[in-house]
Amino acid sequence: MIEKKLDRAITDFIWNVVEIHSQLEDIHTCWAGLLGITEPQWLILMAITELDDGRGVAGIDIANKLRVHPAFVTNQTKSLEKGGFLSRRPAPDDARFVLMSLTEKATTEIEKLSKRKLVLNSTIFNELDEKTLAELNAALATIGRNARLAARLLAIDVS
């Protein structure tokens, strides 16, 4: 009986994650549309915002953050550069790597959305306090690590 309840709880969790992912995709698509870019391009800008410590961000770091192929990041960031949203320059210590940073245009446009993002985030996380969110993030990080391990084990098993 306990095993059946656990299985039901896991199944419910997975479907909740699928629902949340779908809703977040819709939200990201809306934010992207306000800037005239695609949802993946929006995520690239958000990843750069998160990762850039003032020196720029390598494409491989963006790809790892978004769990996509580096060639996809290269392709999309070239479009973002043409649109004036980011700048690309060779890394000072290794010219094989390109470092990317948001332009003033991108920073300004994202800042214009910040009040709306705050309102949206307060709607999404309305009933959760900081402690609850910290605990939830810790639990999700553990599930994420375990899911990566499970995916590797499954890939080995399937091979």
N, C-alpha and C positions, 0 to 999 in steps of 0.2 A: 504493500500500500504506500509506504513512504517513497519507494522508487518511482511509483506512478505519479505521485504528487510532485516530486522533483522533476520528472520528465515534463509534466504539464507546465511547471514554473519556467523551465528552460525554454520550452516552446513559446510560451507567452513572452518571455524576454526577447527572444529572437524576432518575433513579429513586432514587438514594440520598437526594436532597433530599426527594423525595416521601415516602419511608419515614420519614425523620427528622421531617418535618412532621406526619405522621400520629401518630407516637409521642408527640411533644410535645403535640399536641392532646389525646390521651388523658390524659397527665400533667396538663395544665392543667384538664381536666374533673374529674379526681380532686381536685386542690387546691380547685377551686371548690366541689365537692360537700361538702367538709369545712367550708366556710363557709356552705353553703346558698345559693349563688349560681350563676349560669351561667358557662360558660367564657369568653364574651366579657366578662362583668362582671369576672371574675378578671383578664383581660388589661388591662382598664381600670385596676384597682387597681395592677397591676404597672407600668403605664405612668406612673401618677401617682407611685408610689414612685420610679421612675427619673428623672422630669422635675422633681419639686417641689424647689425650692431654698429652701423656707421661705415663699414668698409665694403659693403656690397655682399651679395649672396651668390654662391656658385649654383649653376643649374642642377648639379647632382644633388645638392642639399634640398632644393625645391622639389625635385623629383621624389626624393626619399620622403619628404614631409607629406606630399600628396599621394604617394604610392602609385606613381605613374612612371613610364619609361622616360629617360632623360631626353631622347630625341623629340618626344612630344613637347617637353618644356622648351627645348630649343626652337621648335617650330612656332609655338605660341608666343614666346617672348619676342621673337622677331616681329610678329604682328603688333604686339604691345609697344614695341619700340617705335614702329612706324606710326602708331597712333599717338605717340608722345607720352605714354604712360610710364615707360621705364627707360633707363639708360644702361647700356652694356659696355663694359671695358675689360681689357685683359687684366688678369690678376698680376700684381706687381712682382710676385715671387715665382710665377709660372704662367707664361703667356698662353699655354694650352688651355687654361681655364678662363672662362668669362665670368666676371662678377656683375651682378645686376642690382640696380637700386631704383627706387621709385623717383620719378621726376617731381618737380614742383607741381605740375599739372595734376598728377595722380594724387599726391598728398592733399592738394586743395580739394579735389573732387571727393576723395574719401572723407575728408574732414566735414564737408557739406552734409554727408550722410550720417555723421556720427550721432546727432540728436535723434534721428529716426531709428538708428540702430539701438540706442539706449532704450527707447520706448519699446521697441520690438523685443529686446532681451528681457526687459522687465515683465513683458507679457508672457514670454516663454517660461521664465524661471520664477514666476510670480509667487508660488507657494514654497519656494526653497530658500533657506537661509545659507549664509556662507559656509557654515560647518557642514550642512547636509550636502552642499555642492562639492566640498572638499572630499568628503567620504565617498560620494558617488564617483567623482573623478578618480580616486584611488582604486575603487572597485573596478571601474571601466578599464583603467590601465592594466590591472591584473588580468582581466578577461582578454584584453587585447594581446598581451604577451602570450597567454595560454592559447589563444586562437591562432597566433602565428606559429607556435610550436605544433599545434594540431594540424594546421595546413601543411607544414613540412612533413609530418609523420604520414599524413594521408597521401601526399605526393610520392613519398618513398614506397608506400604500400601499393599504390596504383601502378608504379613503374615496373 
